């Protein structure tokens, strides 16, 4: 790492504070239920109140905004009030932490998304620094994430995708640290030449931490499974390459590394997933909790409870298959990188706030166009770099991007599923890593000429400045700021955004 580790932390922390200011400023606005907050804010409050999702009264949205505590329906039995939740509960539990701290208000249910969004800026800055050995490029990565419109919107909205993105990024960060620790251990072994078959690499707590994070991603949304599979293969390939680099056979990697790797990245995520249903298992009021007599005490109580949980998961799988109800803002995955059809999270006509007789407030879940369009040539550069040099960084970025994006093609073609642009959020950090790695190639290594470095730094600095200007220009339609019609229309990058 660079000689000044202090700046290696101070720089990313400053960038994260900048991102946090953007996300927490006027976090309670609009004082309304935005998009699918009508589901997740209620589920979260129900979890922290009852341990499971329960039914709300019909006018719950209005009651929530006015602070009423009489929100839950009165039912003859607890099962009558059970709610069928489409996703695992961890993301809702996290939203509920903010509601427990600040109440059932827009600020309360958006607090944890904003906090997690801010933390992800810090993590990405540190990840990029570790991958590039450059504090400047690390800070650039965090800066670009802080300025992305889609990340900004989902950090200020009580939806699940920001939590999925956070846990995926955190798991990747843990695997990067594990990768370095493994190489340090192998270098020490190579210097000592202690055994002819190579060393065992210990319990590897950073890989265990990655398993916990990826399990949390799975316990937020099932699409976390794509990243578990991708990162599991990636880290085992890293191990095999490291052992081969010091003269060991691949067979040794399979024998020594794979069993514990399978436990940390296979078993641990499943344990985390099941643990996320702790409230459902500990109470009698959850959806389907009484299948197989699971709520009746007896010696088979645990087995019946787990059988009921499995039945619930199979029902979830069936409900996700064929989910094709039309929505005005749905889009196909091949259009996502071009930002052709973002979802409108909020829209309101008002009579005050913009200096005109009629004002328009909206929240459009769109990325910052300059960042997303710059990612396209950057990803192409990663393909060329990997084919030419087999650079592990390019390979890791492409793998994460592909596993977060390409599986959606199957659901679009074979299942005709209703999908939205914001499903791309988990791959956004890897798009930015592709941009930052490309910026590193443009700037050149420390051995490059001063002219090359000067031109490269100038180009990269100009790009960062333009990204700031681009975000500033579209920010009013990301934060429900009142605008005149002409102001509102001018900020729509494409007419398909309307």
LINJO-V914848 format. One record per run of one state. SS is the DSSP state (2 for helix, 1 for strand, 0 for the rest). FROM is the first residue (numbers start at 0). LEN is the number of residues. If there is no record, write none. Layout:
SS | FROM | LEN
SS | FROM | LEN
This chain:
0 | 0 | 4
2 | 4 | 20
0 | 24 | 12
2 | 36 | 14
0 | 50 | 3
1 | 53 | 1
0 | 54 | 1
1 | 55 | 1
0 | 56 | 3
2 | 59 | 6
0 | 65 | 6
1 | 71 | 1
0 | 72 | 5
2 | 77 | 4
1 | 81 | 1
0 | 82 | 7
2 | 89 | 13
0 | 102 | 3
2 | 105 | 27
0 | 132 | 2
2 | 134 | 12
0 | 146 | 2
2 | 148 | 7
0 | 155 | 5
2 | 160 | 32
0 | 192 | 12
2 | 204 | 14
0 | 218 | 5
2 | 223 | 22
0 | 245 | 4
2 | 249 | 7
0 | 256 | 1
2 | 257 | 18
0 | 275 | 2
2 | 277 | 5
0 | 282 | 8
2 | 290 | 3
0 | 293 | 7
2 | 300 | 20
0 | 320 | 12
2 | 332 | 4
0 | 336 | 6
1 | 342 | 8
0 | 350 | 8
1 | 358 | 7
0 | 365 | 3
2 | 368 | 21
0 | 389 | 2
2 | 391 | 14
0 | 405 | 1
2 | 406 | 7
0 | 413 | 7
2 | 420 | 23
0 | 443 | 6
2 | 449 | 28
0 | 477 | 5
1 | 482 | 1
0 | 483 | 1
2 | 484 | 6
0 | 490 | 4
2 | 494 | 3
0 | 497 | 1
